[in-house]
Amino acid sequence: MSEDPQPDASAPRLGALEQQVMDVLWDHGASTVREVIDRLPHDPAYTTISTVLRNLERKGMVVPFRERNAARHRPRRSRDEHAAMLMEHALATSSDRRASILHFAAGMAPDDLALLRDYLARNGREGT
């Protein structure tokens, strides 16, 4: 098992099966290949999920470790942290960051806007 490699600074693109595997890890925590397979809605081959987990490790999404005699994988960051990273990546690739933020905010639900306003007010960032 490798040590904690430095995560990639960019937001990795995830394929459909990679996303399903990450959802299992986020929902159930560190898991073996067999545990991931047992929690998926279909029955992929062991080697397929093992390869997916190696790809997710290479992308900086999971960290492998040994627990007793089993190889387990845990998410490197939470689902929420990953979503925030995806949003930051989207903003970083925009040709007009300001316009992208304003378009995003314009489409936010009122409850989400209230949450953001409250957060900014609590953290002294209102109006900056």
N, C-alpha and C positions, 0 to 999 in steps of 0.2 A: 504494500500500500504506500502511496506517495504521501509526503507531507502536504500541508496546506499550500498549494501553489497560489501565486498572486492571481486574483480574479481579473478577467479581462475588463478594461475600463468601459468598453462599449456594451450596448445591450445585445446579447446574442439572439439571433433568430432561432426560434424553436419550431421544429416540425410537429405535426399532429401527435405522433407517438411520444416524442420528447415532452410535449406539453402534458399529455396524459400521465406520464411517469412522474413529472414534477408535481402534478396535482396529487398523486398518491403520496409522495414524500411530504408535501406540505400538509396534507390532511392527516397522515398517520405517523409522521416522523421517520427517523432512520429505519431503513428496511434492507433486507437481503433481496437478491434477485427474485427468489421464489416468493417472498412476501409481496413484492411489487406485482408479479404475475397473478397471484391469487386475488389481488385487489383491482385488477383491470377488468373492464366489462367483457373482454374477449380473452382468448387463450393463446397469446403469442409464444413463440419458441423461447426457451431459456437463453439460447445464444443471441437472439434478437434483443432481449431486454438487457443482457450483459453488454452488448455493443452500444445500445442506447445510453446506458449509464456511463460507459467509458467516454462516449461523445459528450455527454453532459459534464463530465469531469474536465475534459479538454476545454469546454466552453466556460469553465469557471462556475458552473451552476451547482455541482455537488462535490462533496468531499468523501472519499472512501476511507474506511477505518476498519480495524479488526476488533471484534468483540467475541471473546472466547475463540472458537474455531470458525466463526462466520465472518465473511466480508459483508460489511453494511455500508450504506450510502446515506448521507444526510444532506439536506439542502444547505448551500453556502449562505443564503439569505432568505428571509421570510418572503411569502407571497407579496405582502405589502411593499417591502423594500424592492422587490423585483419590478412591481408595477411602477413605482416611483422612478426606478432606473430607466424603464421603457419610456416614460413621459419625458425625462431629461434628455434621453437620446433623441426622441422626436424633436424636441426644441433645439437641440444642438445641430440637427441636420436641416433645420428650417432656414430659408434664406432671409426671413424676417421674423426673428424670435418674438418681437413685441406684438406683431400682428397675430402670430400663432397663439400666443398667450391670450390675447384679447378675444380671438375667435373661440378658443376653448372655454374661457370664462363666460362668454355670451351663451354658450350652449349648456352651461351647468344648471342643474336643478336648484331651486331656491334653497332647499335644505343644505346642499353642498356649498352654496355661496355663503350661507349663514355660518357654517362650520369654518370656512376659510377666513371670514371676517373675524370671528371669535378668536381663532388661532393667531391671526396677525395682531389683534388688539392685545391679547395676553402676552405676546412676545415682543411688544414694543415696536412693531414693524408697520403699523397702520400709517398710511400716508407717505411711506418712504419709497 
